[in-house]
């Protein structure tokens, strides 16, 4: 009989981002070794209370409204009690982390594992980290956060499914951004950097922005003000795996985040043979080594970003070198190998 593991994830497909990818892909790989149940917030009335994904059981708790995420710490802890798990694994230290802390009361005998995924939240973070029996972190910067609260954490990064990345011909001058259109992602800086390119370079380049968010209207207005709408396309949300074709066709990936715990999109861009330009913040330097597997610039530095983009457009040999090195580096992050590292942690906490 397989041992029963509950994974807590406030969000889940169709609300997938980096943390949710961790939940889905790790459970997909380990489902034949453990009886895994994912507990998530329902959030929408059209989503079923009981579901499955890739053969893994999914239970959605709540009323099917956005407020479900606020109820999740309580409702998930109650639901976990009924499943009698030996391990409860919370992925993301916000609502799921709070649910894990409540599980100390509802499922006291289960071992508690927390995976740190974000640098953007501090509310009750110390309490959540200290409530876990074992802590993992997706980047060295989050490992340091755990240490600041007196807990050791092993670094297990998020990964990607390398087989999903298609191989296709690159479109010359194609620059890509993929992510949420929120202030922290620095898309405004990217637009200013693109607009500041020399006229000839800008006319030979195109910028595609994939994603949606609260800043979309403001960013589209900024593109109009900068008079670059003829070279910039806002595509909105593009689901997986279709978004991988965007990576595959782009020559340059540019993500100018103001904060980032790790940044899966940078790994996906590397796997797709893009020359990657990123900011030196958070966990990004864990992935991007400057002038080795990409180019790093300071956050909020439109001039530095413009120089990096221009360099990749003009210096083809450097761009190809960065792309090749990035693709080789991305091989280390296949979800199968990442999942095995979680399996090692599971066995350690059970021993």
C-alpha positions, 0 to 999 in steps of 0.5 A: 500500500502506498503512503498517503500524501496531501499537497496543499496548493491554493491555486491550481489549473486553470490558475497555473503559475510557477508554484502550481507547476511544481505541484502538478509536475511533482505529483505527476512523476511521483503518483505511482510511489505515493497516494497523492491528493491535491487540495486546492481552492475552488475559486470558480463555480464551474470547477468541480469539487472533485477532479483529477489531473494526470491520474492524481486526485484533486479536491477543491474546497470552497464555494466557487468564488474568489473569496475561497482563497481566504477560506483556504487555510481553514477549509484545507486543514479540515479536509486534510484531516479526513484524508489521514496523510502521513505527509502534508506538503504545502507549496507556497508560503501564503495561503497554503502555508497558513493551511499547513500551520492549521494542520498542526491541529487538525492532523497532528501526527502527519509530517509537515513540509513547506516549499518556499516559492515567493519573495513578495509576501512577508505576512506571517511568514516567520510563523508559517516557516517555523510551523513546518517540520521541514522546509525547502526553497526554490532559490538561494534567496529564499533559503536565506529567508528561511535561515533568517527565521532560524530554519535550514532549507534545502534548495530544490528549484522549480523545473520544466518539461523539456520534451514540451519545448518544440524545435523550430526556426527562429524569427530574426529580431523576435524579442519575447516577454512572458509573464503576468502584466504586473508592476513587479515584472518590469514590462514598462522598463522593457517598453522604454528600453525597446523604444530607445533602441537605435531606429535601424535596430528597432525597425529590424526587431519586434517585441511580443508580450505574452500574458495578462494582468492589472497593468495591461491597459497602462502598458498598452497606453505606454506603447502608444505614447512611445510610438512603438505599437507597430513593432509591439504586440500584446498577445494576452494569455497564451496557455501551455503548451502553445506558449512554448511556440512563442519561446521557440520562435523568439531569438531573445527573451527579456524579463526585467523583473523588479523582484523574482523568487526564481523565474521559470520563464527564464528556464523555459527561454533557455530550453528554447535556445533564446538569448536571455536578458534578465535583472540581477534580483532575487533568485534570477542569478541562480539561473542566469550567469552574466555573459555565460548563460545570459545577460544581467542588468540592474532592475529599473535600468532602461538604458542598461536593458537597451544596451543588452538588447542591442548587443544581442541584436548586433553581436550574433555570435554572442547571442548564439553562444548565450543561447547554446549555453542556456539550453545546456544549463536548462537540462538540469531542471527537467521535472523528473529529476526535480521530483526525485529530489522531493521524493528524497525529502519525503523519505527523509521526513518519514524516516 
